[in-house]
Each structure stands twice: as C-alpha cells, then as structure tokens.
Amino acid sequence: MKNVVLLGSTGSIGTSTVKVAEDLPDQIRLIGLAAGGNSELLLEQSRRHRPAAISISSPEKAKELQDTLGFLTEVCSGNEGLLKLATMPEADIVLIAIVGTAGLQPALAAIRAGKDIAVASKEILVMAGEIVMNEARKHGVRVLAVDSEHSAIFQCLDGKPGASVRKLWLTASGGPFRDGKLWPKDKFSEITVECALKHPSWVMGRKITIDSATLFNKGLEMIEARWLFDIEMGRVVVVVHPQSIVHSMVEFVDGSLIAQLSTPDMCLPIQYALTYPERVASGRVQTNFPKIGTLTFEEPDVERFPAIELARRAGEAGGTLPAVLNAANEIAVEAFVNRKISFTQITETVRRTMDAHKIILHPTLDEILAADTWARQEAQR
C-alpha cells in the first residue's frame, strides 16, 4: 500500500490519478488532496476517499469545506496548505499535478522531507531542474516521471547508465496543425482558439493542449528529459509520430532502440509512477495492433513550429533562460486564449522575451523566481 498525496486533484492529471487509485484500492491510498478553486469536485473526492488532509487556494472555501466535512479531515489553504500536504509524515510519494510555478516550492519541500515525488508539472524541472535533481540526490529520494514520454524513457532505460545512451527520442503527435498542406505557415494567422484546442490524440487541460499545438509542450519536455535523465540537450531529439502509440524511445550506443508503446491513456504512466518498482495488473489500457495497423514517423517542421528550437536554445544555455522561456510562454498562451494575440505571436513573444534576458548561470531558487517574475512582466509588456 502506497500513501499518496495528490497536489492538483481536480485537474486533468489529478482526476486520472483518482481513477487509478480507485482501480487499485489495495495498492494506493490517497491521504492528501489539494485543489485550486474547484471546491465542489474536491468535496466529492474527499467524501469518497476520506483523506487525512485537503487544501484549497481560498481560505473562505477552506472554511466552508471544513464546516461540511467536520474534523475527521483537516482542511488547509493557500501555499501553506500545499507545503503542509507535501510534507505529511505518513506520505510515501507526492504527485505534483499543479499547472504553473505553484508546484515548485511543494516539490522541494517534499524532497527535503524525504518523500519521493512524481512530477506531472513540467514547470518544476524546466525552471529548476538543476536544483531539484541535486536536492533529490542529496536526500536520497526518487523523482518519477508522470508525462507519458518521460515515463516511457524511464521504462526503456531500466537503470542503464547515461554513457550507454546515444539519443533520447521524444515522440510528438504533431498537434492539430501537423499537416503542412492543410495548415501552411501563411495560414497560421487564421488559427483560432477553438482550432488549437482540438488535439488529435489526447484529452488534456487547456494550457497543455495549446502547448501541443505550438509544440512548446515538446520543447519543455526536452528540457525536462535533460534533467530527469542527466543527458545533455544535444542527445535529446524529437520525432513526430501522429498515432501517439510509441510514447518515446531510447537509442543506445550500439544502435539498438527500445520503445514503450500503448494506447494513449494517462492512467498508465500515472499508475507506473505510483506503483514503481512493481507492475500492477490493470484492465484500463488495451492496445490492439491489428486495429492500429500503421505507425508512422516524421521530422518536426521547425520552420512552422520554432518552439522546439527555442527550447533547445534555452536548454543548452541553461541557467535562468528555461524559466524565462516557460514564463513567457504561459503569458503568451493566456493572451492567445483571451484573443489578445494571434497564434503565431505566442512563439514571437517568447523569442523576444528570451532575447531581452541576461542569463544567470547556476542560479539560486530566488534568482529563478526573480527571472520568472521578470519574464512575465516583459512578455506582458
């Protein structure tokens, strides 16, 4: 039985994690749940799973939940609530599925409390991969991947040393605008929010779906992979795979490749992270190869999708530049969703913000957070 704290329980990854816990009641116990503003769903989850503690961003909503649930469940709020849940003494693993930078401090707190963490929030490793992985080594805890691509690489590596790896191959669906004939670059200015939210393979939250349309999602994953697996950016590459069956591959120095394949379903990598090192039986994911028929692969079109090269630049430069890339992208995506800028201006906003930044190498956490704040203001400007 694993005691799990779930930060971000009402989002896309969070609700999938709850499904996994309900599939495996003898293996997984949810002892802590945290949400942003969806108090109704958090209440429903709390009644079903009876966690020892929950947290929500609003103190007013926390009081309402406490009055409703009584004192069998402790109700916390704000950043203090996230830190309290992340360091619960009885927790075995903390799964962080909070969108944005809010998961960084709880992740570090959990690591310093000796907890394994499962990372679904890209920002944690993109912004502060060097700090997070150094702290994990220092405290002897594991940082497990929840992204399907990084889970796949972790499974393919199976403990092999970095020196045995030639390349890490991250697969990308290509998003809704992959077809250059249907969507040539000169038509990108016509892309609406509604078009960008129609992902061909995955059902995800709004931010990550837009990132998949620009391929910033894949760029952020490249930086994540660099830190998770201690592989320099030059050995992390992207290949477009529209069927989303091969979740990623590892190419070894002898030329052989090992891939992890399955029908797209986030419950599988979530379950693997929470039950690792065991594999536990589940009927949720079924893959029918005769029905799938064909698997295809393509080079990403970096002219139409420059996000990959921007991310490579940030990852190779290191320091505070990945945090700037991430923050500027968050601001630009929000502006696009609010119809203030065009689809192509997302990438242009990120590029201009990166160009204006003076990189600090091997930054402290305070310097990373300062760079994040600066980048948001610069991108907004």
C-alpha positions as a Markdown table, in Angstrom:
| # | Residue | x | y | z |
|---|---|---|---|---|
| 1 | Met | 0.0 | 0.0 | 0.0 |
| 2 | Lys | 1.4 | 3.4 | -1.0 |
| 3 | Asn | 0.2 | 6.5 | 0.8 |
| 4 | Val | -0.1 | 9.2 | -1.8 |
| 5 | Val | -0.5 | 13.0 | -1.6 |
| 6 | Leu | -2.0 | 14.4 | -4.8 |
| 7 | Leu | -1.5 | 18.1 | -5.4 |
| 8 | Gly | -3.8 | 19.3 | -8.2 |
| 9 | Ser | -6.5 | 16.7 | -7.7 |
| 10 | Thr | -9.3 | 18.4 | -9.7 |
| 11 | Gly | -7.3 | 18.9 | -13.0 |
| 12 | Ser | -6.8 | 16.5 | -15.9 |
| 13 | Ile | -3.9 | 14.6 | -14.4 |
| 14 | Gly | -5.5 | 14.8 | -10.9 |
| 15 | Thr | -8.8 | 13.2 | -11.9 |
| 16 | Ser | -6.9 | 10.5 | -13.8 |
| 17 | Thr | -4.8 | 9.8 | -10.7 |
| 18 | Val | -8.1 | 9.5 | -8.7 |
| 19 | Lys | -9.2 | 6.9 | -11.3 |
| 20 | Val | -6.0 | 4.9 | -10.8 |
| 21 | Ala | -6.4 | 5.0 | -7.0 |
| 22 | Glu | -10.0 | 3.7 | -7.4 |
| 23 | Asp | -8.8 | 0.9 | -9.8 |
| 24 | Leu | -6.2 | -0.2 | -7.2 |
| 25 | Pro | -7.7 | 0.3 | -3.7 |
| 26 | Asp | -5.4 | -2.3 | -2.2 |
| 27 | Gln | -2.3 | -0.6 | -3.5 |
| 28 | Ile | -2.9 | 3.1 | -3.4 |
| 29 | Arg | -4.4 | 5.3 | -0.6 |
| 30 | Leu | -5.0 | 9.0 | -1.2 |
| 31 | Ile | -4.1 | 10.6 | 2.1 |
| 32 | Gly | -3.9 | 14.2 | 0.9 |
| 33 | Leu | -5.7 | 16.1 | -1.8 |
| 34 | Ala | -5.1 | 19.7 | -2.9 |
| 35 | Ala | -7.1 | 21.8 | -5.5 |
| 36 | Gly | -7.0 | 25.3 | -6.9 |
| 37 | Gly | -10.6 | 26.6 | -6.9 |
| 38 | Asn | -12.9 | 23.6 | -7.7 |
| 39 | Ser | -14.3 | 23.1 | -4.2 |
| 40 | Glu | -17.2 | 21.0 | -5.4 |
| 41 | Leu | -15.1 | 18.3 | -7.0 |
| 42 | Leu | -12.6 | 18.4 | -4.1 |
| 43 | Leu | -15.5 | 17.9 | -1.7 |
| 44 | Glu | -16.7 | 14.9 | -3.8 |
| 45 | Gln | -13.2 | 13.4 | -3.9 |
| 46 | Ser | -12.8 | 13.9 | -0.1 |
| 47 | Arg | -16.1 | 12.2 | 0.7 |
| 48 | Arg | -15.1 | 9.3 | -1.5 |
| 49 | His | -11.5 | 8.8 | -0.3 |
| 50 | Arg | -11.5 | 10.2 | 3.2 |
| 51 | Pro | -8.0 | 11.8 | 3.1 |
| 52 | Ala | -6.4 | 12.9 | 6.3 |
| 53 | Ala | -5.9 | 16.4 | 4.9 |
| 54 | Ile | -7.0 | 18.5 | 2.0 |
| 55 | Ser | -6.1 | 22.0 | 0.8 |
| 56 | Ile | -7.7 | 24.6 | -1.5 |
| 57 | Ser | -6.3 | 28.0 | -2.6 |
| 58 | Ser | -9.1 | 30.2 | -1.0 |
| 59 | Pro | -9.3 | 30.5 | 2.8 |
| 60 | Glu | -13.0 | 31.2 | 2.6 |
| 61 | Lys | -13.6 | 28.0 | 0.6 |
| 62 | Ala | -11.4 | 26.1 | 3.1 |
| 63 | Lys | -13.7 | 27.2 | 5.9 |
| 64 | Glu | -16.8 | 26.1 | 4.0 |
| 65 | Leu | -15.2 | 22.7 | 3.3 |
| 66 | Gln | -14.2 | 22.3 | 7.0 |
| 67 | Asp | -17.7 | 23.0 | 8.1 |
| 68 | Thr | -19.1 | 20.5 | 5.6 |
| 69 | Leu | -16.6 | 17.7 | 6.3 |
| 70 | Gly | -16.2 | 18.1 | 10.0 |
| 71 | Phe | -12.9 | 17.5 | 11.7 |
| 72 | Leu | -12.1 | 14.0 | 10.5 |
| 73 | Thr | -10.4 | 15.7 | 7.6 |
| 74 | Glu | -8.1 | 18.7 | 8.2 |
| 75 | Val | -8.7 | 21.5 | 5.7 |
| 76 | Cys | -5.8 | 23.9 | 4.8 |
| 77 | Ser | -5.5 | 26.7 | 2.3 |
| 78 | Gly | -3.1 | 28.6 | 0.1 |
| 79 | Asn | 0.7 | 28.0 | -0.3 |
| 80 | Glu | 0.9 | 27.0 | 3.4 |
| 81 | Gly | -1.6 | 24.3 | 2.7 |
| 82 | Leu | 0.3 | 22.9 | -0.2 |
| 83 | Leu | 3.5 | 22.8 | 1.8 |
| 84 | Lys | 1.8 | 21.1 | 4.7 |
| 85 | Leu | 0.4 | 18.4 | 2.5 |
| 86 | Ala | 3.7 | 17.9 | 0.6 |
| 87 | Thr | 5.4 | 17.1 | 3.9 |
| 88 | Met | 2.8 | 14.9 | 5.6 |
| 89 | Pro | 4.8 | 12.4 | 7.7 |
| 90 | Glu | 2.8 | 9.4 | 6.6 |
| 91 | Ala | 3.2 | 10.1 | 2.8 |
| 92 | Asp | 5.2 | 7.7 | 0.7 |
| 93 | Ile | 5.0 | 9.7 | -2.5 |
| 94 | Val | 3.8 | 13.2 | -3.5 |
| 95 | Leu | 2.3 | 13.5 | -7.0 |
| 96 | Ile | 2.5 | 17.1 | -8.2 |
| 97 | Ala | 0.0 | 18.0 | -10.9 |
| 98 | Ile | -0.3 | 21.7 | -10.4 |
| 99 | Val | -0.2 | 23.8 | -13.5 |
| 100 | Gly | 2.4 | 26.6 | -13.5 |
| 101 | Thr | 5.0 | 27.5 | -11.0 |
| 102 | Ala | 3.0 | 26.9 | -7.8 |
| 103 | Gly | 4.3 | 23.3 | -7.6 |
| 104 | Leu | 7.9 | 24.2 | -7.3 |
| 105 | Gln | 8.1 | 25.0 | -3.6 |
| 106 | Pro | 5.9 | 22.0 | -2.6 |
| 107 | Ala | 8.2 | 19.7 | -4.7 |
| 108 | Leu | 11.3 | 20.9 | -2.9 |
| 109 | Ala | 9.6 | 20.7 | 0.4 |
| 110 | Ala | 8.6 | 17.1 | -0.2 |
| 111 | Ile | 12.1 | 16.2 | -1.3 |
| 112 | Arg | 13.6 | 17.7 | 1.8 |
| 113 | Ala | 11.1 | 15.8 | 3.9 |
| 114 | Gly | 12.4 | 12.6 | 2.3 |
| 115 | Lys | 9.4 | 11.9 | 0.1 |
| 116 | Asp | 9.6 | 10.5 | -3.4 |
| 117 | Ile | 7.9 | 12.8 | -5.9 |
| 118 | Ala | 6.0 | 12.1 | -9.1 |
| 119 | Val | 6.2 | 15.1 | -11.5 |
| 120 | Ala | 3.4 | 16.0 | -13.8 |
| 121 | Ser | 4.0 | 19.7 | -13.8 |
| 122 | Lys | 6.6 | 20.5 | -16.4 |
| 123 | Glu | 7.5 | 23.8 | -14.8 |
| 124 | Ile | 9.2 | 22.2 | -11.9 |
| 125 | Leu | 12.1 | 20.7 | -13.9 |
| 126 | Val | 12.1 | 23.3 | -16.7 |
| 127 | Met | 12.6 | 26.1 | -14.2 |
| 128 | Ala | 14.7 | 24.5 | -11.6 |
| 129 | Gly | 15.8 | 21.1 | -12.9 |
| 130 | Glu | 19.4 | 21.5 | -11.6 |
| 131 | Ile | 18.2 | 22.4 | -8.1 |
| 132 | Val | 15.5 | 19.8 | -7.9 |
| 133 | Met | 17.7 | 16.9 | -9.1 |
| 134 | Asn | 20.6 | 18.0 | -6.8 |
| 135 | Glu | 18.2 | 18.1 | -3.8 |
| 136 | Ala | 16.8 | 14.6 | -4.7 |
| 137 | Arg | 20.3 | 13.1 | -4.8 |
| 138 | Lys | 21.2 | 14.9 | -1.6 |
| 139 | His | 18.1 | 13.5 | 0.2 |
| 140 | Gly | 18.2 | 10.1 | -1.4 |
| 141 | Val | 14.7 | 10.3 | -3.0 |
| 142 | Arg | 13.4 | 9.4 | -6.4 |
| 143 | Val | 11.9 | 11.9 | -9.0 |
| 144 | Leu | 9.5 | 9.8 | -11.0 |
| 145 | Ala | 8.0 | 10.9 | -14.3 |
| 146 | Val | 4.3 | 11.1 | -15.0 |
| 147 | Asp | 4.4 | 12.6 | -18.5 |
| 148 | Ser | 3.9 | 9.7 | -20.9 |
| 149 | Glu | 7.1 | 10.5 | -22.8 |
| 150 | His | 9.3 | 10.6 | -19.8 |
| 151 | Ser | 7.7 | 7.6 | -18.2 |
| 152 | Ala | 8.4 | 5.8 | -21.5 |
| 153 | Ile | 12.1 | 6.8 | -21.4 |
| 154 | Phe | 12.4 | 5.8 | -17.8 |
| 155 | Gln | 11.0 | 2.3 | -18.6 |
| 156 | Cys | 13.2 | 1.9 | -21.6 |
| 157 | Leu | 16.4 | 2.9 | -19.8 |
| 158 | Asp | 15.6 | 0.5 | -17.0 |
| 159 | Gly | 18.6 | 1.7 | -14.9 |
| 160 | Lys | 21.1 | 1.8 | -17.8 |
| 161 | Pro | 23.8 | 4.4 | -17.4 |
| 162 | Gly | 23.8 | 7.6 | -19.4 |
| 163 | Ala | 27.1 | 6.6 | -21.1 |
| 164 | Ser | 25.2 | 3.8 | -22.9 |
| 165 | Val | 22.7 | 6.2 | -24.5 |
| 166 | Arg | 23.2 | 7.7 | -28.0 |
| 167 | Lys | 19.9 | 9.6 | -28.1 |
| 168 | Leu | 16.6 | 10.0 | -26.3 |
| 169 | Trp | 13.8 | 10.1 | -28.8 |
| 170 | Leu | 10.7 | 12.1 | -27.6 |
| 171 | Thr | 7.7 | 11.4 | -29.8 |
| 172 | Ala | 5.2 | 14.2 | -30.6 |
| 173 | Ser | 1.7 | 13.8 | -32.1 |
| 174 | Gly | 2.4 | 17.0 | -34.1 |
| 175 | Gly | -0.8 | 18.6 | -32.8 |
| 176 | Pro | -3.8 | 19.7 | -34.9 |
| 177 | Phe | -1.7 | 21.7 | -37.4 |
| 178 | Arg | 0.8 | 19.0 | -38.3 |
| 179 | Asp | -0.3 | 18.7 | -41.9 |
| 180 | Gly | 1.6 | 21.4 | -43.8 |
| 181 | Lys | -0.7 | 21.1 | -46.8 |
| 182 | Leu | -3.8 | 21.9 | -44.7 |
| 183 | Trp | -2.0 | 24.3 | -42.5 |
| 184 | Pro | 0.8 | 26.1 | -44.3 |
| 185 | Lys | 2.7 | 28.7 | -42.4 |
| 186 | Asp | 0.9 | 31.5 | -44.1 |
| 187 | Lys | -2.4 | 30.2 | -42.7 |
| 188 | Phe | -1.3 | 30.2 | -39.1 |
| 189 | Ser | -2.6 | 33.7 | -38.6 |
| 190 | Glu | -6.1 | 32.2 | -39.2 |
| 191 | Ile | -5.8 | 29.7 | -36.3 |
| 192 | Thr | -8.5 | 30.3 | -33.7 |
| 193 | Val | -8.5 | 29.2 | -30.0 |
| 194 | Glu | -11.2 | 26.6 | -30.9 |
| 195 | Cys | -9.0 | 25.1 | -33.6 |
| 196 | Ala | -6.0 | 24.9 | -31.3 |
| 197 | Leu | -7.9 | 23.2 | -28.6 |
| 198 | Lys | -8.8 | 20.2 | -30.8 |
| 199 | His | -6.0 | 17.8 | -30.1 |
| 200 | Pro | -6.0 | 14.7 | -32.3 |
| 201 | Ser | -4.8 | 12.2 | -29.7 |
| 202 | Trp | -5.1 | 13.3 | -26.1 |
| 203 | Val | -7.7 | 14.8 | -23.8 |
| 204 | Met | -5.8 | 17.3 | -21.7 |
| 205 | Gly | -6.2 | 20.7 | -20.0 |
| 206 | Arg | -6.3 | 23.9 | -21.9 |
| 207 | Lys | -2.8 | 25.2 | -21.4 |
| 208 | Ile | -1.1 | 21.9 | -22.3 |
| 209 | Thr | -3.4 | 21.5 | -25.3 |
| 210 | Ile | -2.3 | 24.9 | -26.7 |
| 211 | Asp | 1.3 | 24.0 | -26.0 |
| 212 | Ser | 0.8 | 20.8 | -28.0 |
| 213 | Ala | -0.5 | 22.9 | -30.9 |
| 214 | Thr | 2.6 | 25.2 | -30.9 |
| 215 | Leu | 4.9 | 22.2 | -30.0 |
| 216 | Phe | 6.1 | 24.2 | -26.9 |
| 217 | Asn | 4.9 | 21.2 | -25.0 |
| 218 | Lys | 7.6 | 19.1 | -26.7 |
| 219 | Gly | 10.2 | 21.8 | -26.2 |
| 220 | Leu | 9.5 | 21.9 | -22.4 |
| 221 | Glu | 9.7 | 18.1 | -22.4 |
| 222 | Met | 13.2 | 18.2 | -23.9 |
| 223 | Ile | 14.4 | 20.3 | -21.1 |
| 224 | Glu | 12.7 | 18.0 | -18.6 |
| 225 | Ala | 14.4 | 15.0 | -20.1 |
| 226 | Arg | 17.8 | 16.7 | -19.9 |
| 227 | Trp | 17.5 | 16.9 | -16.1 |
| 228 | Leu | 15.5 | 13.8 | -15.3 |
| 229 | Phe | 17.9 | 11.5 | -17.1 |
| 230 | Asp | 21.1 | 13.6 | -16.8 |
| 231 | Ile | 21.6 | 13.7 | -20.6 |
| 232 | Glu | 22.8 | 16.9 | -22.4 |
| 233 | Met | 20.4 | 18.6 | -24.8 |
| 234 | Gly | 22.3 | 17.5 | -27.9 |
| 235 | Arg | 21.3 | 13.9 | -27.2 |
| 236 | Val | 17.6 | 14.8 | -26.8 |
| 237 | Val | 15.6 | 14.8 | -30.1 |
| 238 | Val | 12.0 | 15.0 | -31.2 |
| 239 | Val | 10.2 | 12.9 | -33.8 |
| 240 | Val | 6.6 | 13.4 | -34.9 |
| 241 | His | 4.5 | 10.2 | -34.5 |
| 242 | Pro | 0.8 | 11.0 | -35.3 |
| 243 | Gln | -0.6 | 7.8 | -33.9 |
| 244 | Ser | 0.7 | 8.5 | -30.4 |
| 245 | Ile | 1.3 | 4.8 | -29.7 |
| 246 | Val | 5.1 | 4.9 | -29.3 |
| 247 | His | 5.4 | 7.2 | -26.3 |
| 248 | Ser | 9.2 | 7.6 | -26.6 |
| 249 | Met | 12.3 | 5.6 | -27.4 |
| 250 | Val | 15.9 | 5.3 | -26.2 |
| 251 | Glu | 18.7 | 4.7 | -28.8 |
| 252 | Phe | 21.7 | 3.0 | -27.3 |
| 253 | Val | 25.3 | 3.5 | -28.4 |
| 254 | Asp | 25.3 | 0.1 | -30.2 |
| 255 | Gly | 22.5 | 1.4 | -32.5 |
| 256 | Ser | 19.6 | -0.6 | -30.9 |
| 257 | Leu | 16.4 | 1.2 | -29.9 |
| 258 | Ile | 14.0 | 0.3 | -27.2 |
| 259 | Ala | 10.5 | 1.9 | -27.3 |
| 260 | Gln | 7.5 | 1.9 | -24.9 |
| 261 | Leu | 4.1 | 1.5 | -26.7 |
| 262 | Ser | 0.5 | 1.6 | -25.6 |
| 263 | Thr | -2.9 | 3.1 | -26.4 |
| 264 | Pro | -2.8 | 6.8 | -25.3 |
| 265 | Asp | -4.1 | 6.9 | -21.7 |
| 266 | Met | -2.6 | 8.9 | -18.9 |
| 267 | Cys | -3.7 | 6.4 | -16.3 |
| 268 | Leu | -0.9 | 4.1 | -17.4 |
| 269 | Pro | 2.1 | 6.3 | -16.7 |
| 270 | Ile | 0.4 | 7.6 | -13.5 |
| 271 | Gln | -0.1 | 4.0 | -12.3 |
| 272 | Tyr | 3.5 | 3.1 | -13.1 |
| 273 | Ala | 4.9 | 6.1 | -11.2 |
| 274 | Leu | 2.7 | 5.3 | -8.1 |
| 275 | Thr | 3.3 | 1.6 | -8.0 |
| 276 | Tyr | 7.0 | 1.6 | -9.1 |
| 277 | Pro | 9.1 | -0.6 | -9.0 |
| 278 | Glu | 6.2 | -3.0 | -9.2 |
| 279 | Arg | 3.9 | -3.5 | -12.2 |
| 280 | Val | 0.3 | -4.0 | -11.1 |
| 281 | Ala | -2.4 | -5.6 | -13.2 |
| 282 | Ser | -5.0 | -3.3 | -14.7 |
| 283 | Gly | -7.5 | -3.7 | -17.5 |
| 284 | Arg | -7.8 | 0.0 | -18.2 |
| 285 | Val | -5.3 | 0.2 | -21.1 |
| 286 | Gln | -5.9 | -2.2 | -24.0 |
| 287 | Thr | -3.8 | -1.9 | -27.2 |
| 288 | Asn | -4.9 | -3.6 | -30.5 |
| 289 | Phe | -2.1 | -3.6 | -33.0 |
| 290 | Pro | -4.1 | -5.1 | -35.9 |
| 291 | Lys | -6.7 | -2.3 | -35.5 |
| 292 | Ile | -4.0 | 0.4 | -35.3 |
| 293 | Gly | -2.4 | -1.0 | -38.5 |
| 294 | Thr | 0.3 | 1.5 | -39.2 |
| 295 | Leu | 2.8 | 3.5 | -37.2 |
| 296 | Thr | 4.5 | 6.5 | -39.0 |
| 297 | Phe | 7.2 | 8.9 | -38.1 |
| 298 | Glu | 8.2 | 12.4 | -39.5 |
| 299 | Glu | 10.8 | 15.1 | -38.9 |
| 300 | Pro | 9.2 | 18.1 | -37.0 |
| 301 | Asp | 8.8 | 21.1 | -39.1 |
| 302 | Val | 10.9 | 23.7 | -37.1 |
| 303 | Glu | 10.1 | 26.5 | -39.6 |
| 304 | Arg | 6.4 | 26.2 | -38.9 |
| 305 | Phe | 7.0 | 25.2 | -35.3 |
| 306 | Pro | 10.0 | 27.2 | -34.0 |
| 307 | Ala | 9.2 | 26.4 | -30.3 |
| 308 | Ile | 11.4 | 23.3 | -30.4 |
| 309 | Glu | 14.5 | 25.3 | -31.4 |
| 310 | Leu | 13.7 | 28.0 | -28.8 |
| 311 | Ala | 13.5 | 25.3 | -26.2 |
| 312 | Arg | 16.8 | 23.7 | -27.4 |
| 313 | Arg | 18.4 | 27.1 | -27.1 |
| 314 | Ala | 17.1 | 27.6 | -23.6 |
| 315 | Gly | 18.1 | 24.1 | -22.5 |
| 316 | Glu | 21.6 | 24.4 | -23.9 |
| 317 | Ala | 22.2 | 27.9 | -22.4 |
| 318 | Gly | 20.7 | 26.7 | -19.0 |
| 319 | Gly | 20.7 | 29.0 | -16.0 |
| 320 | Thr | 17.7 | 31.2 | -15.8 |
| 321 | Leu | 16.8 | 31.0 | -19.5 |
| 322 | Pro | 14.5 | 27.9 | -19.3 |
| 323 | Ala | 12.5 | 29.7 | -16.6 |
| 324 | Val | 12.2 | 32.7 | -18.9 |
| 325 | Leu | 11.0 | 30.5 | -21.8 |
| 326 | Asn | 8.4 | 28.9 | -19.6 |
| 327 | Ala | 7.1 | 32.1 | -18.0 |
| 328 | Ala | 6.9 | 34.0 | -21.3 |
| 329 | Asn | 5.0 | 31.0 | -22.9 |
| 330 | Glu | 2.5 | 31.0 | -20.0 |
| 331 | Ile | 1.7 | 34.7 | -20.5 |
| 332 | Ala | 1.5 | 34.3 | -24.3 |
| 333 | Val | -0.8 | 31.3 | -24.2 |
| 334 | Glu | -3.1 | 33.2 | -21.8 |
| 335 | Ala | -3.1 | 36.2 | -24.1 |
| 336 | Phe | -3.9 | 33.9 | -27.1 |
| 337 | Val | -6.8 | 32.2 | -25.2 |
| 338 | Asn | -8.1 | 35.6 | -24.3 |
| 339 | Arg | -7.9 | 36.6 | -28.0 |
| 340 | Lys | -5.4 | 39.4 | -27.4 |
| 341 | Ile | -2.7 | 38.0 | -29.7 |
| 342 | Ser | -2.6 | 35.6 | -32.7 |
| 343 | Phe | -1.3 | 32.0 | -32.7 |
| 344 | Thr | 2.0 | 33.0 | -34.3 |
| 345 | Gln | 2.5 | 35.7 | -31.7 |
| 346 | Ile | 2.8 | 33.1 | -29.0 |
| 347 | Thr | 6.2 | 32.0 | -30.3 |
| 348 | Glu | 7.3 | 35.5 | -31.2 |
| 349 | Thr | 6.5 | 36.8 | -27.7 |
| 350 | Val | 8.6 | 34.0 | -26.2 |
| 351 | Arg | 11.5 | 34.7 | -28.6 |
| 352 | Arg | 11.6 | 38.4 | -27.9 |
| 353 | Thr | 11.4 | 37.8 | -24.1 |
| 354 | Met | 14.3 | 35.4 | -24.3 |
| 355 | Asp | 16.4 | 37.8 | -26.4 |
| 356 | Ala | 15.9 | 40.5 | -23.8 |
| 357 | His | 17.1 | 38.4 | -20.9 |
| 358 | Lys | 20.5 | 38.4 | -19.2 |
| 359 | Ile | 21.2 | 34.8 | -18.2 |
| 360 | Ile | 22.4 | 33.9 | -14.7 |
| 361 | Leu | 24.2 | 30.5 | -14.7 |
| 362 | His | 23.7 | 28.1 | -11.8 |
| 363 | Pro | 21.1 | 30.3 | -10.2 |
| 364 | Thr | 19.7 | 30.1 | -6.7 |
| 365 | Leu | 16.0 | 29.4 | -6.3 |
| 366 | Asp | 15.4 | 33.1 | -5.5 |
| 367 | Glu | 17.2 | 34.1 | -8.8 |
| 368 | Ile | 15.0 | 31.6 | -10.7 |
| 369 | Leu | 11.8 | 33.0 | -9.2 |
| 370 | Ala | 13.0 | 36.6 | -9.9 |
| 371 | Ala | 13.7 | 35.6 | -13.6 |
| 372 | Asp | 10.2 | 34.1 | -13.7 |
| 373 | Thr | 8.7 | 37.3 | -12.5 |
| 374 | Trp | 10.7 | 39.4 | -14.8 |
| 375 | Ala | 9.8 | 37.3 | -17.8 |
| 376 | Arg | 6.1 | 37.5 | -17.1 |
| 377 | Gln | 6.3 | 41.3 | -16.9 |
| 378 | Glu | 8.4 | 41.5 | -20.1 |
| 379 | Ala | 6.2 | 39.2 | -22.0 |
| 380 | Gln | 3.1 | 41.1 | -20.9 |
| 381 | Arg | 4.7 | 44.3 | -22.0 |
